[in-house]
Amino acid sequence: MAMRIIDRLATGQDPNQPAARNLDNLRRSLHQKVIDRLDVAAVANLTSDQLRTRLRDIVEKVVQAEGLNLSQVERDSVIKGILDEITGLGPLEEILADPRVSDILVNGPNVIYVERGGRLEQVDAHFRDEAHLLNTISRIVGRVGRRVDESSPMVDARLPDGSRVNAIVPPLALDGAALSIRRFGQNPLTHTDLVKYAALTPDMMNYLKAAVRAKCNILISGGTGAGKTTLLNALSNFIPHGERIITLEDSAELKLQQPHTVRLESRPPNIEGKGAITIGDLMKNALRMRPDRIVVGEVRGGEALDMLQAMNTGHEGSMGTLHANTPDDALQRLMTMITMAGVKLDNSSLQQIIGRSLHGIVQASRLSDGQRKITSITEVLGFDTTTGQVMTNEVFVYDQHGMDETGKINGEHKYVRESGLLERFYRSGALKRPV
């Protein structure tokens, strides 16, 4: 008589152990037997769907050969687990299949959190052990030609769908390898979607459309998960299709819709610490590629100076993002990053560079209840030689009124004062001058 799965797994185990854990152990024991039956050369040229079909046939045969008396639900669970392990990312596959998940945070093999709707929650999924997690991380980073181990314990990578991946492993991660995945939908939110979800008002979007069409240099400021890349993608749709765009990113995330787009990605150093290509290096090369506009995924260091100089020397209409909590903080960070390029200038000179290169800062924020809002649109109107300061003008702001009984933050977007860039909009044809 075929032995039932519960009988085969009971020996030496806690009778109260969850069935899911039993099935996980079974998947583990069958995994190598499936690999042994797999003709690697024969499947090398199969598509993903063809490979999964082939693997399913092999798993079925192995299950039958082992004489396992599995219910259909158990059989499907075992097959799916092995397929996910061989062709995908194991326990993360089911999470990745949920379009509501925006972030996946793995804190060691036994603890996985996800973000849904702006809120974090722990899920039941887990890795078998630390080696299983490390193997999954190695598979992810190996796809983009990178590696992670004790000699190179930190790495940035991306999934085939463009999702951003960061991993840090022991000895730097004390409680086991940590994996963070920031997901990006296959169909990025458009400017219409952002208005629909009340991230900003139609008037604010029309203003930003005019600013992009008028070739204003714009920085999108915000914290982690505030929606900076989403907004940058949306605004890029306003760039005329006849212009040549060069994008510079550490990990390619932008999905511009224009036909004439060249995507460049930086490269970390190799195991000997050589061969690194930074955003600054890409910026210098991009200037030789006849760009109409340059879009920087994130400004982090000395490349800020190269970007501002490009904005001020014939490449107007360029855009980028940076981490800062307010527009004022963004200006301060820009000055700090310019000094990271080794430039020794006084505060007034730094502000002069910014005031004469930048036109606007759009502040994106994730509120405490998970809502994402554009909380400020601030213009940069030049440099005041009298005060030695950058002149700014906040046009729109999000005014919070408090939190209701459900924990939701209430507020409204307000038009604060008239734009100082209207004349530029009129001259460029981005807006029609009133009669």
C-alpha positions as CSV (number, residue, x, y, z in Angstrom):
1,M,0.0,0.0,0.0
2,A,1.3,3.5,-0.8
3,M,2.4,5.3,2.2
4,R,0.6,8.5,3.1
5,I,2.6,11.7,3.2
6,I,1.7,12.2,6.9
7,D,3.1,8.7,7.7
8,R,6.3,9.3,5.8
9,L,7.0,12.6,7.5
10,A,5.8,11.8,11.0
11,T,8.9,10.0,12.3
12,G,10.9,12.3,14.6
13,Q,8.7,15.2,14.0
14,D,6.3,17.2,16.2
15,P,2.8,16.0,15.5
16,N,1.6,19.5,15.8
17,Q,3.9,20.8,13.0
18,P,1.9,22.6,10.3
19,A,1.1,20.6,7.2
20,A,2.6,23.4,5.2
21,R,6.0,22.7,6.9
22,N,5.6,18.9,6.1
23,L,5.0,19.7,2.4
24,D,8.0,22.0,2.5
25,N,10.2,19.1,3.8
26,L,8.8,16.9,1.0
27,R,9.6,19.5,-1.6
28,R,13.1,19.6,-0.3
29,S,13.6,15.9,-0.4
30,L,12.3,15.6,-3.9
31,H,14.1,18.6,-5.3
32,Q,17.4,16.8,-6.0
33,K,15.7,13.8,-7.5
34,V,13.9,16.1,-10.0
35,I,17.2,17.8,-10.9
36,D,18.8,14.4,-11.5
37,R,16.1,13.5,-14.0
38,L,16.4,16.9,-15.8
39,D,18.4,16.9,-19.0
40,V,20.0,20.3,-18.7
41,A,21.2,20.4,-22.3
42,A,17.7,19.4,-23.6
43,V,15.9,22.2,-21.8
44,A,18.5,25.0,-22.3
45,N,16.6,26.4,-25.3
46,L,13.1,26.0,-23.9
47,T,10.9,29.0,-23.1
48,S,9.8,29.5,-19.5
49,D,6.4,28.0,-20.1
50,Q,7.9,25.0,-21.9
51,L,10.4,24.4,-19.1
52,R,7.6,24.5,-16.5
53,T,5.6,22.0,-18.5
54,R,8.6,19.7,-18.7
55,L,9.4,20.1,-15.0
56,R,5.8,19.3,-14.1
57,D,5.9,16.0,-16.0
58,I,9.2,15.1,-14.2
59,V,7.8,16.0,-10.8
60,E,4.7,13.9,-11.4
61,K,6.9,10.9,-12.3
62,V,9.0,11.3,-9.2
63,V,6.0,11.6,-7.0
64,Q,4.6,8.4,-8.5
65,A,8.0,6.6,-8.2
66,E,8.2,7.5,-4.5
67,G,4.8,5.9,-3.9
68,L,3.5,9.0,-2.2
69,N,-0.3,9.0,-1.5
70,L,-0.9,12.7,-2.0
71,S,-4.2,14.5,-2.4
72,Q,-4.6,16.6,-5.5
73,V,-4.1,19.8,-3.3
74,E,-1.0,18.4,-1.8
75,R,0.3,17.2,-5.2
76,D,-0.3,20.7,-6.7
77,S,1.4,22.3,-3.7
78,V,4.5,20.1,-4.0
79,I,4.7,20.6,-7.8
80,K,4.3,24.3,-7.5
81,G,6.9,24.6,-4.8
82,I,9.5,22.7,-6.8
83,L,8.8,24.6,-10.0
84,D,9.1,27.9,-8.2
85,E,12.3,26.8,-6.7
86,I,13.9,25.7,-9.9
87,T,12.5,28.4,-12.3
88,G,11.7,31.2,-10.0
89,L,12.4,32.7,-6.6
90,G,11.0,30.0,-4.3
91,P,8.7,31.3,-1.6
92,L,8.7,34.8,-3.1
93,E,7.0,33.7,-6.3
94,E,3.5,33.6,-4.7
95,I,4.1,37.1,-3.2
96,L,5.4,38.5,-6.5
97,A,2.2,37.2,-8.1
98,D,0.1,39.6,-6.0
99,P,-0.2,43.0,-7.8
100,R,-1.1,44.7,-4.6
101,V,2.3,44.1,-3.1
102,S,4.7,47.1,-3.6
103,D,7.5,46.1,-1.3
104,I,8.9,42.7,-0.1
105,L,11.2,42.8,2.9
106,V,13.0,39.6,3.9
107,N,14.7,39.8,7.3
108,G,16.5,36.5,7.4
109,P,15.0,33.1,6.3
110,N,12.0,33.0,8.6
111,V,10.7,36.6,8.5
112,I,9.1,38.2,5.4
113,Y,7.1,41.4,5.4
114,V,5.2,42.9,2.5
115,E,3.7,46.3,2.0
116,R,0.1,46.5,0.7
117,G,-1.7,49.7,0.3
118,G,1.0,51.6,2.1
119,R,1.0,49.3,5.2
120,L,3.4,46.7,6.3
121,E,2.3,43.2,7.3
122,Q,4.1,39.9,8.0
123,V,3.3,36.9,5.7
124,D,3.5,33.2,6.4
125,A,6.0,32.5,3.6
126,H,9.6,31.6,4.7
127,F,12.8,30.1,3.3
128,R,14.0,26.7,4.5
129,D,17.2,28.0,6.0
130,E,19.9,30.7,5.5
131,A,21.5,28.7,2.6
132,H,18.2,28.7,0.8
133,L,17.8,32.4,1.1
134,L,21.4,33.1,0.0
135,N,21.0,30.8,-3.0
136,T,17.9,32.8,-4.0
137,I,19.7,36.1,-3.6
138,S,22.6,34.7,-5.7
139,R,20.2,33.7,-8.4
140,I,18.7,37.2,-8.6
141,V,22.0,39.1,-8.7
142,G,23.6,36.6,-11.1
143,R,21.0,37.5,-13.7
144,V,22.4,41.0,-14.0
145,G,26.1,39.9,-13.8
146,R,26.6,40.7,-10.2
147,R,27.6,38.7,-7.2
148,V,27.2,38.6,-3.4
149,D,29.3,36.8,-0.8
150,E,31.4,37.6,2.2
151,S,33.9,39.6,0.1
152,S,31.1,41.6,-1.6
153,P,28.3,41.6,1.0
154,M,26.1,44.4,-0.5
155,V,24.6,44.4,-3.9
156,D,21.9,46.3,-6.0
157,A,20.2,44.4,-8.8
158,R,16.8,44.2,-10.5
159,L,14.3,41.5,-11.4
160,P,13.2,40.9,-15.1
161,D,10.1,43.0,-14.5
162,G,12.2,46.0,-13.5
163,S,11.7,45.7,-9.7
164,R,14.6,47.1,-7.7
165,V,16.5,44.7,-5.5
166,N,18.9,45.3,-2.6
167,A,20.6,42.6,-0.6
168,I,23.0,42.6,2.3
169,V,24.4,39.4,3.7
170,P,26.6,38.2,6.7
171,P,28.9,39.3,8.2
172,L,27.3,42.8,7.7
173,A,23.8,41.4,8.3
174,L,23.9,40.0,11.8
175,D,20.6,38.1,11.9
176,G,20.8,36.5,8.5
177,A,20.7,37.9,4.9
178,A,18.3,40.7,4.3
179,L,16.6,41.2,0.9
180,S,14.5,44.2,-0.1
181,I,12.5,44.3,-3.3
182,R,10.8,47.5,-4.5
183,R,8.2,46.5,-7.1
184,F,7.2,48.5,-10.1
185,G,4.0,47.6,-12.0
186,Q,4.1,46.4,-15.5
187,N,1.8,49.3,-16.4
188,P,3.3,52.3,-14.5
189,L,0.8,54.9,-13.2
190,T,0.1,57.7,-15.7
191,H,-0.5,61.3,-14.9
192,T,-4.2,60.6,-15.3
193,D,-3.9,57.8,-12.6
194,L,-2.1,60.2,-10.2
195,V,-4.9,62.7,-10.5
196,K,-7.5,60.0,-10.1
197,Y,-5.9,58.8,-6.9
198,A,-5.7,62.4,-5.6
199,A,-1.9,62.4,-5.4
200,L,-2.3,65.9,-6.9
201,T,-5.0,68.0,-8.5
202,P,-5.7,68.6,-12.2
203,D,-4.4,72.1,-11.9
204,M,-1.2,70.9,-10.4
205,M,-0.8,68.3,-13.2
206,N,-1.5,71.0,-15.8
207,Y,1.2,73.2,-14.2
208,L,3.7,70.4,-14.3
209,K,2.8,69.6,-17.9
210,A,3.5,73.2,-18.9
211,A,6.8,73.1,-17.0
212,V,8.0,70.0,-18.8
213,R,6.8,71.4,-22.2
214,A,8.6,74.7,-21.4
215,K,11.8,72.7,-20.8
216,C,12.1,73.6,-17.1
217,N,14.7,71.8,-15.2
218,I,12.9,69.8,-12.5
219,L,13.9,67.8,-9.4
220,I,11.5,65.5,-7.7
221,S,12.3,65.3,-4.0
222,G,11.0,62.8,-1.4
223,G,11.7,60.0,1.0
224,T,11.9,56.3,0.4
225,G,8.7,55.0,-1.1
226,A,7.2,58.4,-1.6
227,G,6.6,57.8,-5.3
228,K,9.4,59.8,-6.9
229,T,10.1,57.3,-9.7
230,T,6.4,56.9,-10.4
231,L,6.0,60.7,-10.8
232,L,9.2,61.0,-12.9
233,N,7.8,58.3,-15.2
234,A,4.5,60.2,-15.4
235,L,6.0,63.6,-16.1
236,S,8.3,62.1,-18.8
237,N,5.2,61.4,-20.9
238,F,4.9,65.2,-21.5
239,I,8.2,65.3,-23.3
240,P,7.6,65.7,-27.0
241,H,8.3,62.5,-28.9
242,G,10.7,64.2,-31.3
243,E,13.3,64.8,-28.6
244,R,16.2,62.5,-27.7
245,I,16.3,61.4,-24.1
246,I,19.2,59.9,-22.2
247,T,18.4,58.2,-18.9
248,L,21.0,57.5,-16.2
249,E,20.3,55.1,-13.4
250,D,22.0,52.9,-10.9
251,S,19.4,50.2,-11.4
252,A,17.2,50.7,-14.5
253,E,13.6,51.4,-13.3
254,L,12.3,54.1,-15.5
255,K,9.9,53.1,-18.3
256,L,9.7,56.1,-20.6
257,Q,7.3,55.8,-23.5
258,Q,9.1,58.0,-25.9
259,P,10.5,56.2,-29.0
260,H,13.9,58.0,-28.9
261,T,15.2,57.0,-25.5
262,V,18.7,55.7,-24.6
263,R,19.0,54.0,-21.3
264,L,22.3,53.9,-19.4
265,E,23.0,52.0,-16.2
266,S,26.0,52.4,-13.8
267,R,28.2,49.5,-12.8
268,P,29.7,48.7,-9.4
269,P,33.4,47.7,-9.0
270,N,34.5,44.2,-9.5
271,I,35.9,41.9,-6.9
272,E,39.3,43.7,-7.1
273,G,37.5,47.0,-6.6
274,K,38.1,48.2,-10.1
275,G,35.9,48.8,-13.2
276,A,33.2,50.9,-11.5
277,I,31.2,53.2,-13.7
278,T,29.4,55.9,-11.7
279,I,26.4,58.1,-12.6
280,G,28.9,60.9,-12.9
281,D,30.8,59.0,-15.5
282,L,27.6,58.3,-17.4
283,M,26.7,61.9,-17.2
284,K,29.9,63.0,-18.8
285,N,29.4,60.4,-21.6
286,A,25.8,61.3,-22.1
287,L,26.8,64.9,-22.9
288,R,28.7,63.5,-25.9
289,M,25.6,61.7,-27.2
290,R,23.6,64.7,-28.4
291,P,20.8,64.6,-25.8
292,D,17.9,66.9,-25.8
293,R,17.1,66.0,-22.3
294,I,18.9,64.0,-19.5
295,V,16.9,62.2,-16.9
296,V,18.7,61.0,-13.8
297,G,17.0,58.2,-11.8
298,E,18.5,59.5,-8.6
299,V,21.1,62.1,-7.8
300,R,23.2,60.9,-4.9
301,G,26.7,62.5,-5.0
302,G,29.1,64.6,-7.0
303,E,27.2,64.0,-10.2
304,A,24.9,66.8,-9.0
305,L,27.4,69.4,-10.3
306,D,27.6,67.7,-13.7
307,M,23.8,67.6,-13.9
308,L,23.4,71.3,-13.0
309,Q,26.0,72.3,-15.4
310,A,24.3,70.3,-18.2
311,M,21.0,72.0,-17.3
312,N,22.6,75.4,-17.6
313,T,24.6,74.7,-20.8
314,G,22.0,73.7,-23.5
315,H,20.2,70.7,-22.0
316,E,17.2,72.4,-20.4
317,G,14.2,70.3,-19.6
318,S,16.3,67.7,-17.7
319,M,14.8,66.0,-14.7
320,G,15.9,63.8,-11.8
321,T,15.1,62.7,-8.2
322,L,16.8,63.0,-4.9
323,H,16.1,62.1,-1.3
324,A,15.0,65.0,0.9
325,N,12.0,65.7,3.2
326,T,11.2,69.3,2.0
327,P,12.1,71.6,-0.9
328,D,14.5,73.5,1.4
329,D,16.2,70.3,2.4
330,A,16.5,69.4,-1.3
331,L,18.4,72.7,-1.9
332,Q,20.7,72.0,1.0
333,R,21.4,68.5,-0.2
334,L,22.2,69.8,-3.6
335,M,24.8,72.1,-2.2
336,T,26.3,69.2,-0.1
337,M,26.4,67.0,-3.1
338,I,28.2,69.6,-5.2
339,T,30.9,69.7,-2.6
340,M,31.2,65.9,-2.9
341,A,32.5,66.5,-6.4
342,G,35.6,68.2,-4.8
343,V,34.6,71.7,-5.7
344,K,35.6,74.3,-3.1
345,L,33.1,77.1,-3.3
346,D,31.5,79.3,-0.7
347,N,27.8,79.1,0.1
348,S,26.8,82.0,-2.1
349,S,28.6,80.5,-5.1
350,L,26.9,77.2,-4.6
351,Q,23.5,78.8,-4.4
352,Q,24.2,80.8,-7.5
353,I,24.9,77.6,-9.4
354,I,21.6,76.1,-8.3
355,G,19.6,79.3,-8.7
356,R,20.7,79.7,-12.3
357,S,20.3,76.0,-13.3
358,L,17.1,74.7,-11.6
359,H,13.5,75.8,-12.2
360,G,11.4,73.7,-9.9
361,I,11.3,71.2,-7.0
362,V,8.3,68.8,-6.7
363,Q,8.0,67.3,-3.2
364,A,6.5,63.8,-3.0
365,S,5.6,62.4,0.3
366,R,4.2,59.2,1.8
367,L,1.9,60.1,4.7
368,S,1.7,58.1,7.9
369,D,-1.5,56.3,6.7
370,G,0.2,55.1,3.5
371,Q,-1.2,57.8,1.2
372,R,1.2,59.2,-1.4
373,K,0.8,62.9,-2.1
374,I,2.5,65.7,-3.9
375,T,2.9,68.0,-0.9
376,S,4.6,71.0,-2.6
377,I,5.5,72.4,-5.9
378,T,8.2,75.1,-5.4
379,E,9.7,77.2,-8.1
380,V,13.4,78.3,-8.2
381,L,13.4,81.8,-9.7
382,G,17.1,82.5,-9.8
383,F,19.7,83.9,-7.5
384,D,19.3,87.1,-5.5
385,T,22.7,88.9,-5.7
386,T,21.6,91.2,-2.8
387,T,21.0,88.4,-0.3
388,G,23.2,85.8,-1.8
389,Q,20.3,83.3,-1.7
390,V,18.3,81.2,-4.1
391,M,14.9,82.8,-4.7
392,T,12.0,80.3,-4.3
393,N,8.3,80.5,-4.8
394,E,5.9,77.8,-3.5
395,V,3.0,77.6,-5.9
396,F,1.0,74.6,-4.6
397,V,1.0,72.9,-1.1
398,Y,-0.9,70.1,0.5
399,D,-2.6,71.2,3.7
400,Q,-3.3,68.4,6.3
401,H,-6.4,68.8,8.4
402,G,-5.8,65.9,10.8
403,M,-6.7,62.2,11.1
404,D,-10.2,60.7,11.2
405,E,-11.3,57.8,13.3
406,T,-10.2,55.2,10.8
407,G,-6.6,56.6,10.9
408,K,-6.8,58.2,7.5
409,I,-5.2,61.7,7.1
410,N,-7.5,64.3,5.6
411,G,-6.3,67.4,3.8
412,E,-6.5,69.4,0.6
413,H,-4.2,70.8,-2.1
414,K,-4.1,74.6,-2.2
415,Y,-2.9,77.1,-4.8
416,V,-0.7,79.3,-2.6
417,R,0.5,82.1,-5.0
418,E,0.9,82.9,-8.7
419,S,3.6,81.2,-10.6
420,G,6.7,83.2,-11.4
421,L,7.3,81.0,-14.5
422,L,4.2,82.0,-16.4
423,E,6.1,84.2,-18.8
424,R,8.4,81.3,-19.7
425,F,5.3,79.1,-20.2
426,Y,3.8,81.6,-22.6
427,R,7.0,82.2,-24.6
428,S,7.6,78.5,-25.1
429,G,4.0,77.9,-26.2
430,A,3.4,75.5,-23.3
431,L,0.5,77.8,-22.3
432,K,-1.6,80.1,-24.4
433,R,-1.3,83.7,-23.4
434,P,-4.6,85.1,-22.2
435,V,-6.2,87.7,-24.6
